[in-house]
Amino acid sequence: MAKDHSLLEILAGWSSGPGPRYARLHAAIDAAITRGELLPGASLPPERTLARALKLSRTTVVQAYQDLRQAVASTAVRAVAPGCAARHRICGPVHKSTT
């Protein structure tokens, strides 16, 4: 039977570590994409929804999302060069089903 993981479960522990909160949130979402827990093509929740769920200011989530978009755009530009591959697509789903 498949088990659904909520975004909050996927991002568990996101707030630990050094650096500003928006950078830690960006890193946690990026890591979840890399691990395949957030799949390409689906959407992340609206800024206010995620901010409320994580007990953050909306500004923090806005900055994390903006940094993700910039990273994706930068990766897409690098992917045009021979031998380079895009590492992300923004952004994966809120849930991932696993068996």
C-alpha positions in Angstrom: 0.0 0.0 0.0 1.3 3.5 -0.8 2.1 6.0 1.9 1.7 9.7 1.3 4.2 12.1 2.8 3.1 15.6 3.5 5.4 18.5 2.6 5.8 19.1 6.4 7.1 15.6 6.8 9.4 15.9 3.8 10.8 19.2 5.2 11.2 18.0 8.7 14.3 19.4 10.3 14.6 22.2 7.7 15.1 24.8 10.4 18.3 23.3 11.9 21.6 24.6 10.8 23.3 27.9 10.1 22.2 30.7 8.0 19.0 32.7 7.4 15.7 30.9 7.6 14.9 31.5 3.9 18.2 30.0 2.9 17.6 26.9 5.1 14.1 26.5 3.7 15.4 26.8 0.1 18.1 24.2 0.9 15.5 21.8 2.4 13.2 22.1 -0.7 16.2 21.7 -3.0 17.4 18.6 -1.1 13.8 17.1 -1.3 13.9 17.6 -5.1 17.3 16.0 -5.3 16.1 13.0 -3.2 13.0 12.6 -5.4 10.6 13.4 -2.6 9.3 16.4 -4.6 8.7 15.5 -8.2 9.1 17.8 -11.2 5.9 19.3 -12.5 3.8 19.7 -9.4 3.3 22.9 -7.4 4.5 23.9 -4.0 1.8 25.4 -1.7 1.1 29.1 -1.8 3.4 31.3 0.2 0.9 32.1 2.9 -0.1 28.5 3.3 3.5 27.3 3.8 4.4 30.3 6.0 1.4 29.5 8.3 2.3 25.7 8.4 5.9 26.4 9.2 5.1 29.3 11.5 7.2 31.7 9.4 6.7 35.1 8.0 5.4 35.2 4.4 8.5 37.2 3.5 10.7 34.3 4.5 8.8 31.9 2.2 8.7 34.4 -0.6 12.5 34.7 -0.5 13.0 30.9 -0.4 10.7 30.5 -3.4 12.4 33.3 -5.3 15.9 31.8 -4.7 14.5 28.4 -5.9 13.2 30.1 -9.1 16.6 31.8 -9.7 18.5 28.5 -9.1 16.2 26.8 -11.6 16.7 29.5 -14.2 20.4 29.4 -13.7 20.5 25.6 -14.0 18.4 25.8 -17.2 20.9 28.2 -18.8 23.8 26.0 -17.9 21.9 22.9 -19.2 22.2 24.4 -22.7 26.0 23.8 -22.8 27.1 20.4 -24.0 27.6 17.9 -21.2 25.4 19.8 -18.8 22.1 18.6 -17.5 19.4 20.4 -15.6 19.3 19.2 -12.0 15.9 20.7 -11.0 12.6 21.6 -12.3 10.5 23.7 -10.0 8.9 22.3 -8.1 7.8 18.9 -6.9 4.4 18.0 -5.5 3.4 18.6 -1.9 3.1 14.8 -1.6 5.0 11.8 -2.9 3.6 8.3 -3.0 6.0 5.5 -2.2 5.4 1.8 -2.2 
